[in-house]
């Protein structure tokens, strides 16, 4: 039963990684850049939720909705100010800009909200479901996290495979020049991708801080890095890959904490990543891209 | 004659410091097939990409259906009825044939798509057989058909084709040119860029010969085919 308990916690943590990883992977897919500021958008989303609930007494779910909208706007602004001018620049310049943007967001948060940790109120309280005569308990937030992740995964898959905008996103991911010749507004499509990714980051922020209630300006960075790892693990650019990578990473991390050592859990996680990349360099579900001449 | 569909006036285009297009002018009238022929690097594709708005002329003007295209972004140019089939086809390899065609209709209202899909599939029955395959699995000739069908989905008033014969076996080149001639017979206005001057001139109403960024000769397709100069330079004597 403890095994099952750990497994469920792993899936729940993995669901959060998966939601964050979806943002990384969609942005990478369309703009071929690693948006290292993505993790910090999670933190901004969590702070917005926190203040909306604690200071303005908003319903927690409404607070998440507000955070999603504001984070989407933040995503569009970050892309427009920092990345759009570098569309033709070498990828190293874009990467460094993304790291700079990450520090910029963290330090702005430090100025606005100070480094004192805030205790985040869970969006669904601290209750739990008890099953099997109390041998298995699943907290409400754990259950909610898994459900939300599944809903997002299904919705996003339908969006990119069925809707006109979703298909346009895939077209832009493959060939921006050709997409322009179809009459697709490539800049608007990229902005929209950042908006979706950042909106998802806000949800991830609320779920993450509901499960692990300490909120600080650096709250987003480690989950951000782990989710990036999850995206690479699953095959960056692939939406099912981000989902699978996130879940696996969460389960591996919790098992490593439970059965090996909580200090070594991150080492185990990144060790597994290294092994996967040695065996399958494009990630679990990634396709090897061939450079066409 | 009526006003031209496309009027290019004295455009100059630079790639950084390279002067790729040196003050060329030409027109395309309704119902014509006009071809730009010339060697590799003469500036033919650059000309098409400038008309599509992917590149910008430093001087000169381009007008389409009587309206200037200056400062119009590429996606709005497609909306106005100007479609380009790019060099090397550039189909969306990981999307299905049907999805590629839908992308071609991006500027159209969704109600007109089923009807236009039927038209394209009747023009290219091969594509219909493969509608649910990803475009990357198609042969070169099929990809060229897909790229053409995709452009037709935008209901273009001018169809620009960039090197449709590139990399295709002679039999497929014949097929593709037969389709272009068919499109022309049904009233399409076409601007065709080709290195295969013989094929292009044989179906063209008029042609322009480009050389290192300049237009050096112009005439009807038959005149250029018969011209001594053109024969020597582009038709192998």
Interface residues (C-beta under 8 A of the other chain):
Chain A: X164 X167 X168 X170 X171 X174 X175 X177 X178 X179 X180 X181 X182 X183 X184 X185 X186
Chain B: X52 X53 X54 X73 X74 X75 X76 X78 X79 X83 X84 X86 X90 X91 X92 X93 X94 X95 X99 X102 X103 X104 X106 X107 X110 X150 X151 X154
